[in-house]
Amino acid sequence: MPQVDLSLVDGIIDGHLGHPSAVITILQEIQEQYRYLPREVFPRISAKVGLSEAKVYSVATFYENFSLEPKGRVIIKVCDGTACHVRRSLPILSRLQKELNLTDGKVTTEDLLFTVETVACLGACGLAPVLTVSGQAHPAMTPDKAADLIKAIRETELKTAAALASEHSALRSNDPSTNAVGN
């Protein structure tokens, strides 16, 4: 989990003039940075906006959009609304859980790459069964298509990580401070 940078949190709060009416927006912006609301931010928000820590926490726990647990970089939402349910969305969810070693109680992978959530409706009933990956709809889903989607995302992530590592290595090799002179 990333270390909580309270100066970043202060900047978000100060950007809203520390106004108590902005607490939802402040929480949203903090969650955007960390993909969840770290517990360390509640005392800071409380002190800077003049609300009790319990009040700030109650706002964060009231709205389903907020998460107190770290989420993956890739959020998969599986629709289980009526149209998706009758078109067999639950086997899709089961396959995703199996592929990612998740359960109903454990929705985020250990590497913080994936989070799988069920939602009551994605508003795309004509595409049922449907799921979204980081907001992008994938219609007419099947368990096999879901497994293929996970595989493709993992491959993309591996390529991205390899490219970043290569870029980092190239930058280090061009940095005179990392090159030994006279050895």
C-alpha positions as CSV (number, residue, x, y, z in Angstrom):
1,M,0.0,0.0,0.0
2,P,1.3,3.5,-0.8
3,Q,2.5,5.6,2.1
4,V,0.0,8.3,3.0
5,D,1.4,11.7,2.1
6,L,-0.4,14.1,4.5
7,S,0.9,17.1,2.6
8,L,-1.1,15.8,-0.5
9,V,-4.1,15.4,1.8
10,D,-3.6,19.0,3.1
11,G,-3.4,20.3,-0.4
12,I,-6.7,18.6,-1.3
13,I,-8.4,20.0,1.8
14,D,-6.9,23.5,1.3
15,G,-8.1,23.5,-2.3
16,H,-11.6,23.5,-0.9
17,L,-10.7,26.1,1.7
18,G,-11.2,23.5,4.5
19,H,-14.9,24.1,4.2
20,P,-17.1,21.4,6.0
21,S,-19.6,21.4,3.1
22,A,-16.8,20.1,0.8
23,V,-16.2,16.9,2.8
24,I,-17.6,14.6,0.2
25,T,-15.6,16.2,-2.6
26,I,-12.5,16.0,-0.3
27,L,-13.0,12.3,0.3
28,Q,-13.6,11.7,-3.4
29,E,-10.3,13.4,-4.3
30,I,-8.4,11.6,-1.7
31,Q,-9.8,8.3,-2.8
32,E,-8.9,9.2,-6.4
33,Q,-5.2,9.5,-5.3
34,Y,-5.1,6.2,-3.2
35,R,-7.9,4.1,-4.7
36,Y,-9.4,4.0,-1.2
37,L,-9.6,6.1,2.0
38,P,-6.7,5.4,4.2
39,R,-7.6,5.5,7.9
40,E,-4.8,8.1,8.5
41,V,-6.7,10.7,6.6
42,F,-9.7,10.9,8.9
43,P,-8.0,12.8,11.8
44,R,-6.4,15.2,9.4
45,I,-9.7,16.0,7.6
46,S,-11.5,16.3,10.9
47,A,-9.0,18.8,12.2
48,K,-8.9,20.9,9.1
49,V,-12.6,21.1,8.3
50,G,-13.8,21.4,11.8
51,L,-16.0,18.3,11.9
52,S,-15.6,15.4,14.3
53,E,-13.7,12.4,13.1
54,A,-16.9,10.3,13.7
55,K,-18.8,12.6,11.3
56,V,-16.2,12.4,8.6
57,Y,-16.1,8.6,9.0
58,S,-19.9,8.4,8.9
59,V,-19.9,10.2,5.6
60,A,-17.3,7.9,4.2
61,T,-19.2,4.8,5.3
62,F,-22.6,6.0,4.3
63,Y,-21.8,6.3,0.6
64,E,-21.2,3.0,-1.2
65,N,-18.8,4.8,-3.6
66,F,-16.2,5.2,-0.8
67,S,-13.9,2.3,0.1
68,L,-11.9,1.9,3.4
69,E,-10.0,-1.0,1.8
70,P,-7.5,-0.7,-1.0
71,K,-8.8,-1.4,-4.4
72,G,-7.1,-2.8,-7.5
73,R,-5.9,-0.7,-10.4
74,V,-8.4,-2.5,-12.6
75,I,-12.0,-2.4,-11.2
76,I,-14.3,-5.1,-12.7
77,K,-18.0,-4.6,-12.0
78,V,-20.2,-7.6,-12.8
79,C,-23.9,-6.7,-13.3
80,D,-26.4,-8.9,-11.4
81,G,-29.5,-6.9,-12.3
82,T,-32.5,-8.8,-13.5
83,A,-31.6,-9.0,-17.2
84,C,-28.0,-10.0,-16.4
85,H,-29.0,-12.4,-13.7
86,V,-31.4,-14.4,-15.9
87,R,-28.8,-14.5,-18.6
88,R,-26.4,-16.1,-16.2
89,S,-24.1,-13.4,-14.7
90,L,-23.4,-15.5,-11.6
91,P,-21.2,-18.1,-13.5
92,I,-19.2,-15.2,-14.9
93,L,-18.6,-13.8,-11.4
94,S,-17.7,-17.3,-10.2
95,R,-15.2,-17.7,-13.0
96,L,-13.6,-14.3,-12.3
97,Q,-13.3,-15.2,-8.6
98,K,-11.7,-18.5,-9.5
99,E,-9.3,-17.0,-12.0
100,L,-8.2,-14.3,-9.5
101,N,-8.3,-16.4,-6.4
102,L,-11.1,-14.2,-4.8
103,T,-14.1,-15.0,-2.7
104,D,-17.3,-13.1,-1.8
105,G,-15.4,-11.7,1.2
106,K,-12.1,-11.0,-0.6
107,V,-12.7,-8.8,-3.6
108,T,-9.2,-7.5,-4.4
109,T,-6.2,-9.5,-5.5
110,E,-3.0,-9.6,-3.4
111,D,-1.1,-7.6,-6.0
112,L,-3.7,-4.9,-6.0
113,L,-4.2,-5.3,-9.7
114,F,-7.9,-6.4,-9.7
115,T,-11.0,-5.7,-7.7
116,V,-14.2,-7.5,-8.6
117,E,-17.5,-6.1,-7.5
118,T,-21.1,-7.0,-8.2
119,V,-23.6,-4.2,-8.9
120,A,-27.3,-4.2,-8.9
121,C,-27.5,-2.7,-12.5
122,L,-25.1,-1.2,-15.0
123,G,-27.9,0.3,-17.1
124,A,-27.0,-1.8,-20.1
125,C,-29.7,-4.4,-20.0
126,G,-29.7,-4.9,-23.8
127,L,-26.1,-6.0,-23.6
128,A,-26.7,-8.6,-20.8
129,P,-24.8,-10.2,-19.3
130,V,-22.5,-7.3,-19.1
131,L,-19.5,-6.3,-17.0
132,T,-17.3,-3.2,-17.0
133,V,-13.6,-3.0,-16.7
134,S,-12.5,0.4,-15.4
135,G,-15.7,1.8,-16.7
136,Q,-15.6,0.2,-20.2
137,A,-18.6,-2.1,-20.9
138,H,-18.0,-5.7,-22.2
139,P,-21.3,-7.0,-23.5
140,A,-22.6,-10.6,-24.0
141,M,-20.1,-11.9,-21.5
142,T,-19.5,-15.6,-20.8
143,P,-17.3,-17.2,-18.2
144,D,-14.7,-18.1,-20.9
145,K,-14.7,-14.5,-22.3
146,A,-14.2,-13.3,-18.7
147,A,-11.2,-15.6,-18.3
148,D,-9.8,-14.4,-21.6
149,L,-10.3,-10.8,-20.6
150,I,-8.3,-11.3,-17.3
151,K,-5.5,-13.0,-19.3
152,A,-5.4,-10.1,-21.7
153,I,-5.3,-7.5,-18.9
154,R,-2.5,-9.4,-17.2
155,E,-0.5,-9.5,-20.4
156,T,-0.9,-5.8,-21.0
157,E,0.1,-5.1,-17.4
158,L,3.3,-7.3,-17.8
159,K,4.2,-5.5,-21.0
160,T,3.6,-2.1,-19.4
161,A,5.7,-3.1,-16.4
162,A,8.5,-4.4,-18.6
163,A,8.5,-1.2,-20.7
164,L,8.7,1.0,-17.6
165,A,11.5,-1.1,-16.2
166,S,13.4,-0.8,-19.5
167,E,12.8,2.9,-19.5
168,H,14.0,3.2,-15.9
169,S,17.1,1.2,-16.7
170,A,17.9,3.4,-19.8
171,L,17.5,6.5,-17.8
172,R,19.9,5.2,-15.1
173,S,22.5,4.2,-17.6
174,N,22.4,7.7,-19.1
175,D,22.6,9.3,-15.6
176,P,26.3,10.3,-15.0
177,S,25.7,10.1,-11.2
178,T,25.1,6.3,-11.6
179,N,28.1,5.6,-13.7
180,A,31.4,4.7,-12.1
181,V,34.3,6.8,-13.3
182,G,37.8,5.5,-13.3
183,N,36.9,1.9,-12.2
